[in-house]
Amino acid sequence: MTYALITALALLTANPPLPPGTPAPPGTPETRYCLRVDPLIGSHIETIQCKTRDEWAMLGLDVDQEWAENGVKVIGPVIG
């Protein structure tokens, strides 16, 4: 349990918050965007999920709107 808490804190402090309205970096269709998501029911530890823009869109989430507040990292090619 302590290890999970330390890992979660390290991830939270590793990336300072971005200015509001900062869009996600542009990528290819295969680029995965890792975002903080609400904790599972009964847990107080937030989780991080990585999905492509299309996968996030199928869940009703706009990566560019969420990126400044909940973006953690990008996996895969970034354009620009």
C-alpha positions in Angstrom: 0.0 0.0 0.0 2.8 2.4 0.9 4.5 1.8 -2.5 1.2 2.6 -4.4 0.9 5.8 -2.4 4.4 6.8 -3.1 4.0 6.0 -6.8 0.8 8.0 -7.0 2.4 11.0 -5.3 5.4 10.9 -7.5 3.2 10.9 -10.6 1.2 13.8 -9.3 4.2 16.0 -8.4 6.3 15.1 -11.5 4.1 17.2 -13.8 3.1 20.6 -12.5 -0.3 21.9 -13.6 -0.4 23.6 -17.0 -2.1 26.9 -17.7 -5.9 26.5 -18.2 -6.8 25.9 -21.8 -3.5 24.3 -22.7 -4.3 21.7 -25.4 -2.7 18.3 -25.6 0.3 18.0 -27.9 -0.6 16.9 -31.4 0.2 13.3 -32.3 -0.6 10.6 -34.7 -3.7 8.4 -34.6 -1.6 5.9 -32.6 -0.4 8.4 -30.0 -1.8 7.6 -26.5 -2.7 10.4 -24.0 -2.4 9.5 -20.4 -4.9 11.3 -18.1 -5.8 11.2 -14.5 -9.3 9.7 -14.0 -11.6 9.5 -11.0 -10.7 6.8 -8.5 -12.5 3.5 -8.5 -15.5 3.2 -6.2 -14.2 2.7 -2.6 -10.7 4.0 -3.4 -9.1 7.3 -2.7 -6.2 6.8 -5.1 -6.8 8.3 -8.6 -5.8 6.2 -11.5 -4.1 7.1 -14.8 -5.4 5.7 -18.1 -3.7 6.0 -21.5 -5.8 5.9 -24.7 -5.7 7.4 -28.2 -7.7 10.5 -29.0 -10.4 8.3 -30.7 -10.7 6.0 -27.7 -11.1 9.0 -25.3 -13.7 10.5 -27.7 -15.7 7.2 -27.7 -15.9 7.7 -23.9 -17.2 11.2 -24.4 -14.0 13.0 -23.4 -12.2 15.7 -25.3 -8.4 15.3 -24.7 -7.7 19.0 -25.4 -10.2 20.2 -22.9 -8.9 17.8 -20.1 -5.2 18.0 -20.9 -4.3 21.1 -18.8 -5.9 19.8 -15.6 -5.5 16.0 -16.0 -2.8 15.3 -18.5 0.1 13.2 -17.3 2.1 12.1 -20.3 2.0 11.2 -24.0 3.1 7.8 -25.3 4.1 7.6 -29.0 4.9 10.1 -31.7 4.2 13.8 -31.1 4.0 16.1 -34.1 5.7 19.4 -33.9 
